[in-house]
C-alpha cells in the first residue's frame, strides 16, 4: 500500500534512538522507494543547529548505523534533503513557532509526532502540540518506551496523551513486535494446523523466553539507572512475546482483535504473592568478566556508574497463566546484559512420550522442542527423535531447521522500518493499546514495590555467563533446565 505524503516529526531527533534506529530505518525505506517524493522528516532538538550542521551530525552518528549493503551516497544525499532540523524547547509551547513554520498545512497529509524522549515529557509535549494547534485530526503520536516507570505513571501518560489524541491516533511502540520472527510466530500458530491442537497444557511442558545481550549498559547509564532490566525489557518486550505465544486465536489480524487477545493473557497472569515474589524471581547484576574473549568491567565500574548501584542488569521470572489452556505450564522469562551469548529465542518444550515401545527407556527420549529464534538470525528449529541408520533400533535426537533468510532470500527489514511504515499507514495491530500497557505494569508493580521495600541487592554474576546460579536453580526446582544447559556439550 503506497504511503500518503507525510511530515514526520522526531522529538529527540538528535538523540541515540533517532541516530541508531529511526533515521537509518527511514533511509532504508526511502532507498526502497517507499517514501512519497515530498515527505519531510523534521528532527527536533535543543541545540541551535542549522539544517546543514544537523546533516553533519547525521553523517557522523546515523550514517555508521546504516547497513553497507543498503547504503549509496547519491540516495543518502537525496534523503538528507528531506531532513529539516528545528530547535525548540519541548517543554515550552512558546518556542514551538519554528515547528509551525516547517509543518505543511494540508489536511490530506499525514502528520506524525514521534516522541523519542523520556516519558516524563510525553504529556507536556502533547499538551504543547495541542495548545499550538499542531495536533490535528490527521495527526498521530508515537510513544517510545519506556512508557512510564510504574502503573501510576503509565496511567497518567495514558490519561494526558488521551486528552489530546484519540486512542486510534496513539502508537505505543514495542520494537520486538516488529521483528520478523515474532510475526512468523503468528504465521506458524495460525497459518498451520499442526501446532494449534498441541499448543496447550496437555502437550506442552514449559515455555522459555530468553533475550540475552552481550553488550553492557554502554553510554546509557543515566537512563538505565532509573530503569533496570525489569522495566527495560521484562515489562514490555518479554511480556509481549509471552502474549504472542500464549494468546487464543484472534478473530482476525485487525488491531483490536489481536490486542483483545493479548490483553486477556496479561490479565490472566497469576499475580505475585509474598511467597512467589521471593521464590519465582531472580535479580542479578553483572560483575567484571570476559565477553567474546575481551575483559569487560563490572556494572558498578562502568562510565558514570554509582559504585553502590543496586540496579539489576538481569532478571529471570517464573510466570504462570491462569487459564484453561495454560494452567500449570510454567513460562520462564529471562533477560540480561553481558551474557554468554547474544540471542533472543522462544523455546516451547513438549511433554515426554508417555511410554516407550523400544528397548530404550522413556527417559532416554529427548522431548520434542520447538525453538523460535528471533536473534541473531531468525529461524525455527524443531527437535525430533529419529532412528539412527543401520542395524538395530536406536533413536537419537535430530533437528529440523528453517532459516528464514535462506528460505526466502528476500531483503530483511529492521523492526523499526516495519513499525514506522505501519505508523505512516495508520496500522495499529503491532502497537500496544492503553489497557494492555496498564495490565503489563499491573503485573510488574508488586515486584517493583517488593524490591523497593526489601532494598534487596541483586545477585552478582560474572560478565560472559548466563546470569546468577539462582536462575538455574529457579528452573531446576521444577526438574527442568534452561535450553543451553540441556544441550549436549
Ligand atoms: C531496548 C532496550 O528496548 O531493547 C535496550 O532499552 C536493549 O536496553 C534493546 O539493548 C534490545 O533490542 P534488540 O532489538 O537489540 O534486541
Boltz pocket constraint, residues with backbone or C-beta under 6 A from the ligand:
constraints:
  - pocket:
      binder: B
      contacts: [[A, 145], [A, 175], [A, 213], [A, 232], [A, 344], [A, 375]]
      max_distance: 6.0
